[in-house]
Amino acid sequence: MLVEAMVAELLVALAGGTAGAAGAQAWTALRELVRRGPGPDTERAGAVPLPPGVAEADALERSVGHEERAVVDARALLAALELRAGQDAAFRAGLEAWWRSEGRAAEDERARRTGDGDVHNTIEGGTQRNVVMGRDFHGPMNFH
């Protein structure tokens, strides 16, 4: 589940253009892959005219800026990609190639661009309770 959340967050960053130049290139390449028609495996199986993932990628692009909705749409896109990869060997090969060339590069660039500056956390002396160290936290934190 953690990996799925990280990948969903990456897809949101790619679709929203916040993953830099490599991210924009990766998103364009993924959109082109998703928009391609089905491979010979699915044509024989009677695939639907609209390849799985197209509607989900469109929904993700529309929901960028609405964090919760975008994550839901990114997870729906992941499910569609997984389904399609299981049905279409050519798509699966293309998706794996995309991840090796574009996806990893975008993820690496995004990791380098998590914000301006470095964070240096220090705790000295005494006993501390409820300490959270890090940066770029999102969402509520509770210590109850």
C-alpha positions, 0 to 999 in steps of 0.5 A, a space after each residue: 500500500 505504501 508503494 501504491 501511495 508513493 506511485 500515486 503521488 508521483 502520477 499526481 506530480 507528473 500530471 500536475 507538472 510539478 515533477 520538472 522537465 523530466 516529469 513533463 516528458 514522462 507524463 507525455 510519454 505515458 499518455 501516448 502509451 495509454 492512448 495507443 490501441 490495444 495490442 494483438 493479444 487483446 484484439 483477439 479477446 474482443 477488447 473495448 474501443 477505449 483502452 483502459 487508462 485513457 479516461 482515468 488519465 484524463 480524470 487525473 489531469 482534471 483533478 490536479 489541484 484538488 489533492 484528495 481527488 487527484 490521489 483517488 484518480 491516480 489510484 484509479 489510473 494505476 488500477 487501469 494500467 495494471 488491468 491493461 498490462 495483465 490483458 495486453 502483453 505489448 502494453 505491459 512491455 511498453 509500460 515496463 519500458 516507460 518505467 525504466 526510461 521515463 518513470 524512474 528519471 521523473 521520480 529521481 528528479 522529483 526526489 531532488 526537487 522536494 523544496 528549497 533548501 535543506 533541513 537539519 533537525 537537532 534534539 539536545 538534552 532532556 527527554 522529549 515526547 512526541 517529536 516528529 522530524 522531517 520536512 514536507 509533511 502533508 495531512 493532519 498529525 495526531 498524538 493522542 
